[in-house]
Amino acid sequence: MLRRAGSFKSHSEVISGSIIYGTLGIFLDRIQDMSVGSILFCRLFFGISMLFLYLLLSGGLEELRLGKNRKYLLLLGFLNTVTGLCLFSAIRYSGVSVAILLLYTAPVYVSLLAPPILGEKNSGRNLLPLALAVAGVLLIARPGEILANFGADSNFLKGLAFGMLSGLSFGAVIITVRYLKDDYSGMSQTFWLTGVSLLLVLPSIASTPLPVVLENLQVLFLFGITITLAALLYLKGIAGITAQTGSILALIEPVSGIFFDVTVLKNPLYMSTVLGCCFILTAAYLVGRTGNLEEPMI
């Protein structure tokens, strides 16, 4: 019974983190005249400050002690940076729909790479949820429009390239998190990947005028706190389930993003979007159900 409760908690954390991640589009819409790198720097700075303050007040700084496999924390930070820069760039060049489509090709990479790298069994139970999830993302992104614009705009092609790379790097992040789950807690992984990413994008903030940063400061602060909370929940949750399951549950994020896009940003809602959301939610339900069934009760 304890294992089943733990599995439910992990699934809930991944789902909650994915829903919060869906607010990404709202924040990017509110931030003006800043480069992708400078936006990412500010998000990471406020995020790591929040984590450090929390650990300091709760007496949990000991949790940040470095152990073995520390080089993989560097890798995790690098992959997180690549994912963030590529995702923001894909949104800027090709729009949210295309960026979401390509970012959430990650489950394909995870399903292929997790068994040989992590030794996870690929019994085929995730094939149906994976197919439903990919079909749902395709419906949300309306690939007919993507094909119609293909070749017409060099910026659009740049967006496609950035989006594909974001999907590959996001898949690698999921696999790396699972690999480190026995050595570092979700909090520890979140802190160190944020710190490494912060150092990598440090040069970007130097090119941004101070008045521009101050003008966006309130939104940047909320952005950093909110997305860091999402990352913490997601990383804590994914450490308790398989990488393949976590990558499919994360597909709830575009559903959340569509909801906020329609209700807050007042963008139109298409029937294909509704169908895609239904497919993705069905996939998440199937993954959660089979995940619980696979956990033996003790």
C-alpha positions as CSV (number, residue, x, y, z in Angstrom):
1,M,0.0,0.0,0.0
2,L,2.9,2.4,0.8
3,R,4.4,1.9,-2.7
4,R,1.0,2.7,-4.3
5,A,0.7,5.8,-2.2
6,G,4.2,6.9,-3.2
7,S,3.4,6.2,-6.9
8,F,0.3,8.4,-6.7
9,K,2.3,11.2,-5.0
10,S,4.9,11.1,-7.8
11,H,2.3,11.1,-10.5
12,S,0.5,14.1,-8.8
13,E,3.8,16.0,-8.6
14,V,4.6,15.5,-12.2
15,I,1.1,16.5,-13.3
16,S,1.1,19.6,-11.0
17,G,4.5,20.7,-12.3
18,S,3.3,20.3,-15.9
19,I,0.1,22.4,-15.2
20,I,2.2,25.2,-13.7
21,Y,4.6,25.0,-16.6
22,G,1.6,25.9,-18.8
23,T,1.8,29.5,-17.6
24,L,5.0,29.9,-19.6
25,G,3.2,31.6,-22.6
26,I,1.6,34.2,-20.3
27,F,4.9,35.4,-18.9
28,L,6.7,35.5,-22.3
29,D,3.8,37.6,-23.6
30,R,4.3,40.1,-20.8
31,I,8.1,40.4,-21.1
32,Q,9.1,43.1,-23.6
33,D,12.4,44.0,-25.4
34,M,14.6,41.3,-23.8
35,S,16.6,38.6,-25.5
36,V,16.0,34.9,-25.0
37,G,19.2,34.5,-23.0
38,S,18.5,37.5,-20.7
39,I,15.0,36.3,-20.0
40,L,16.3,32.8,-19.1
41,F,19.0,34.3,-16.9
42,C,16.5,36.4,-14.9
43,R,14.2,33.4,-14.5
44,L,17.0,31.2,-13.3
45,F,18.4,33.9,-10.9
46,F,15.1,34.5,-9.1
47,G,14.5,30.7,-9.1
48,I,17.8,29.7,-7.5
49,S,17.4,32.6,-4.9
50,M,14.0,31.2,-3.9
51,L,15.4,27.7,-3.5
52,F,18.4,28.8,-1.5
53,L,16.3,30.9,0.8
54,Y,13.9,28.0,1.4
55,L,16.7,25.6,2.2
56,L,18.4,28.1,4.5
57,L,15.2,28.8,6.5
58,S,14.2,25.1,6.7
59,G,17.7,23.9,7.6
60,G,18.0,21.8,4.5
61,L,21.3,23.1,3.0
62,E,22.8,19.7,3.8
63,E,20.7,18.4,1.0
64,L,22.9,20.2,-1.5
65,R,26.0,18.3,-0.5
66,L,27.7,16.9,-3.7
67,G,28.2,13.2,-3.9
68,K,29.1,10.9,-6.7
69,N,28.1,11.4,-10.4
70,R,28.5,15.2,-9.9
71,K,29.6,15.5,-13.6
72,Y,26.0,14.5,-14.5
73,L,24.7,17.5,-12.6
74,L,26.8,19.6,-15.0
75,L,25.3,17.7,-17.9
76,L,21.8,18.2,-16.5
77,G,22.4,22.0,-16.2
78,F,23.8,22.1,-19.8
79,L,20.8,20.2,-21.1
80,N,18.4,22.4,-19.2
81,T,20.0,25.5,-20.7
82,V,19.8,24.1,-24.2
83,T,16.1,23.2,-23.7
84,G,15.2,26.7,-22.3
85,L,17.1,28.6,-25.0
86,C,15.8,26.5,-27.8
87,L,12.2,26.5,-26.6
88,F,12.1,30.3,-26.2
89,S,13.7,30.7,-29.6
90,A,11.3,28.3,-31.2
91,I,8.3,30.3,-29.8
92,R,9.9,33.6,-31.0
93,Y,10.6,32.4,-34.5
94,S,7.7,29.9,-35.2
95,G,5.0,30.5,-32.6
96,V,3.7,28.6,-29.6
97,S,2.0,25.8,-31.6
98,V,5.1,24.7,-33.5
99,A,7.3,25.0,-30.4
100,I,4.9,22.8,-28.4
101,L,4.7,20.3,-31.2
102,L,8.5,19.9,-31.4
103,L,9.3,20.1,-27.7
104,Y,6.9,17.3,-27.0
105,T,8.5,14.9,-29.4
106,A,10.6,14.2,-26.2
107,P,8.5,11.0,-25.3
108,V,9.6,9.5,-28.6
109,Y,13.3,9.9,-27.7
110,V,12.7,8.8,-24.1
111,S,10.9,5.6,-25.2
112,L,13.7,4.7,-27.5
113,L,16.6,5.6,-25.2
114,A,15.4,4.9,-21.7
115,P,15.5,1.0,-22.0
116,P,19.2,0.8,-23.2
117,I,20.5,3.6,-21.0
118,L,18.5,3.1,-17.8
119,G,17.6,-0.6,-18.2
120,E,13.9,0.2,-17.9
121,K,11.7,-2.6,-19.4
122,N,9.8,-1.6,-22.5
123,S,6.9,-4.0,-22.2
124,G,4.8,-2.1,-24.8
125,R,2.3,-0.8,-22.2
126,N,3.4,2.8,-23.0
127,L,2.9,2.4,-26.8
128,L,-0.8,3.3,-26.8
129,P,-0.4,6.3,-24.4
130,L,2.6,7.4,-26.5
131,A,0.6,7.2,-29.7
132,L,-2.3,9.0,-28.2
133,A,0.0,11.7,-26.8
134,V,1.8,12.3,-30.1
135,A,-1.5,12.4,-32.0
136,G,-2.8,14.9,-29.5
137,V,0.2,17.2,-29.9
138,L,-0.2,17.0,-33.7
139,L,-3.8,18.0,-33.4
140,I,-3.0,20.9,-31.1
141,A,-0.2,22.2,-33.4
142,R,-2.3,21.8,-36.6
143,P,0.6,20.5,-38.8
144,G,-1.3,21.4,-42.0
145,E,-0.5,25.0,-41.2
146,I,3.2,24.1,-40.5
147,L,3.5,22.4,-43.9
148,A,1.9,25.3,-45.6
149,N,4.4,27.7,-44.2
150,F,7.4,25.4,-44.7
151,G,10.1,27.1,-46.9
152,A,8.2,30.4,-47.0
153,D,10.1,32.0,-44.1
154,S,13.7,31.6,-43.0
155,N,12.7,32.5,-39.5
156,F,10.1,29.7,-39.5
157,L,12.8,27.2,-40.5
158,K,15.0,28.5,-37.7
159,G,12.1,27.9,-35.3
160,L,11.7,24.3,-36.6
161,A,15.4,23.7,-36.0
162,F,15.3,25.1,-32.4
163,G,12.1,23.2,-31.7
164,M,13.5,19.9,-32.7
165,L,16.6,20.5,-30.6
166,S,14.5,21.4,-27.6
167,G,12.6,18.1,-27.9
168,L,15.8,16.1,-28.0
169,S,17.4,18.0,-25.1
170,F,14.2,17.7,-23.0
171,G,14.2,14.0,-23.5
172,A,17.8,13.9,-22.4
173,V,16.9,15.9,-19.3
174,I,14.2,13.3,-18.3
175,I,16.7,10.4,-18.7
176,T,19.4,12.2,-16.8
177,V,17.1,13.0,-13.9
178,R,16.1,9.4,-13.6
179,Y,19.7,8.3,-13.8
180,L,20.6,10.6,-10.8
181,K,17.5,9.8,-8.7
182,D,19.4,7.5,-6.2
183,D,22.2,10.1,-5.7
184,Y,20.4,13.4,-5.5
185,S,16.9,14.5,-4.4
186,G,14.6,16.4,-6.6
187,M,15.4,19.6,-4.6
188,S,19.1,19.0,-5.0
189,Q,18.9,18.4,-8.7
190,T,16.7,21.4,-9.2
191,F,19.1,23.7,-7.4
192,W,22.3,22.5,-9.1
193,L,20.8,22.4,-12.6
194,T,19.5,25.9,-12.1
195,G,23.0,27.1,-10.8
196,V,24.8,25.5,-13.8
197,S,22.3,27.0,-16.2
198,L,22.6,30.4,-14.6
199,L,26.4,30.4,-15.1
200,L,26.0,29.4,-18.8
201,V,23.7,32.2,-19.7
202,L,25.4,34.9,-17.5
203,P,26.9,36.7,-20.5
204,S,23.4,37.3,-22.0
205,I,22.3,39.7,-19.2
206,A,25.3,42.0,-19.8
207,S,24.0,43.0,-23.2
208,T,20.5,44.0,-21.8
209,P,20.1,47.7,-20.8
210,L,19.3,48.1,-17.1
211,P,16.2,50.2,-17.7
212,V,14.7,47.3,-19.8
213,V,15.4,44.8,-17.0
214,L,13.8,47.2,-14.3
215,E,10.8,47.7,-16.5
216,N,10.1,44.0,-16.7
217,L,11.4,43.2,-13.1
218,Q,8.0,42.4,-11.5
219,V,7.1,39.9,-14.3
220,L,10.5,38.4,-14.3
221,F,10.4,37.8,-10.6
222,L,7.0,36.1,-10.8
223,F,8.3,34.1,-13.8
224,G,11.3,32.8,-12.0
225,I,9.4,31.8,-8.8
226,T,6.5,30.1,-10.7
227,I,8.6,28.1,-13.2
228,T,11.1,27.0,-10.5
229,L,8.2,25.7,-8.4
230,A,7.0,23.8,-11.5
231,A,10.5,22.4,-12.1
232,L,10.9,21.3,-8.5
233,L,7.5,19.5,-8.5
234,Y,8.3,17.8,-11.8
235,L,11.8,16.7,-10.8
236,K,10.6,15.3,-7.4
237,G,7.8,13.4,-9.1
238,I,9.8,12.0,-12.0
239,A,12.3,10.5,-9.6
240,G,9.6,8.1,-8.4
241,I,8.3,6.9,-11.7
242,T,9.8,5.6,-15.0
243,A,11.3,8.1,-17.5
244,Q,8.9,6.9,-20.1
245,T,5.9,7.4,-17.9
246,G,7.1,10.9,-16.8
247,S,7.7,12.0,-20.3
248,I,4.1,11.2,-21.3
249,L,2.6,12.7,-18.2
250,A,4.5,15.9,-19.0
251,L,2.4,16.2,-22.1
252,I,-0.3,17.7,-19.8
253,E,1.7,20.9,-20.1
254,P,0.5,21.9,-23.6
255,V,-3.1,21.2,-22.4
256,S,-2.5,23.6,-19.5
257,G,-0.8,26.1,-21.9
258,I,-3.8,26.0,-24.2
259,F,-6.2,26.6,-21.3
260,F,-4.2,29.7,-20.2
261,D,-3.8,30.8,-23.8
262,V,-7.5,30.9,-24.3
263,T,-8.7,32.1,-20.9
264,V,-6.0,34.7,-20.1
265,L,-4.5,35.7,-23.4
266,K,-7.9,35.5,-25.2
267,N,-6.6,33.6,-28.2
268,P,-9.1,31.5,-30.3
269,L,-9.8,27.9,-29.5
270,Y,-10.0,25.4,-32.4
271,M,-11.8,22.1,-32.4
272,S,-8.6,20.3,-33.3
273,T,-7.1,21.8,-30.1
274,V,-10.0,20.4,-28.0
275,L,-9.5,16.9,-29.6
276,G,-5.8,17.1,-29.0
277,C,-6.2,17.9,-25.3
278,C,-8.6,15.0,-24.9
279,F,-6.0,12.6,-26.5
280,I,-3.3,13.9,-24.2
281,L,-5.4,13.7,-21.1
282,T,-6.4,10.1,-22.0
283,A,-2.7,9.2,-22.5
284,A,-1.9,10.7,-19.1
285,Y,-4.7,8.7,-17.4
286,L,-3.6,5.4,-19.0
287,V,0.0,6.0,-18.0
288,G,-1.0,6.8,-14.4
289,R,-3.3,3.8,-14.2
290,T,-0.7,1.3,-15.5
291,G,2.0,3.0,-13.4
292,N,0.0,2.3,-10.3
293,L,-0.7,-1.3,-11.4
294,E,2.9,-1.9,-12.0
295,E,3.8,-0.9,-8.4
296,P,3.7,-3.9,-6.0
297,M,2.0,-3.3,-2.7
298,I,3.8,-4.1,0.5
